């Protein structure tokens, strides 16, 4: 499957490595000044010939972080406001301490989550969405609403 996708990549744009193809896509995206609906169609239309985002494409890396199993749930919990570690762990039911720490570190490194540490005894650390994270959640919440609206029907369909 990967070899077929790589062959398709080479057939579509044989002289350009994946990172260049990705950059060309985003350059076109910025030049046209597309809105959200047009940009979604463009992403699907432009990226599908290469597969869903080449491995070296920055969008693929960020999507992996944001849309991971725990990333989405952590972001949803933080969309309600600033939370401390224990509060966040209770909100994201089922996540291990190790996975919560890893997810928060990744989202913080991406600039989506802000970690604020207070020099107190006992130490207090709070997590919140950065302005970039808040913008992301404005775009994710309609998707979450759609999932909530259709979840029951989808689960019934699976049975």
Order of alpha helices (4+ residues) and beta strands (2+ residues): alpha-alpha-alpha-alpha-alpha-beta-alpha-alpha-beta-beta-alpha
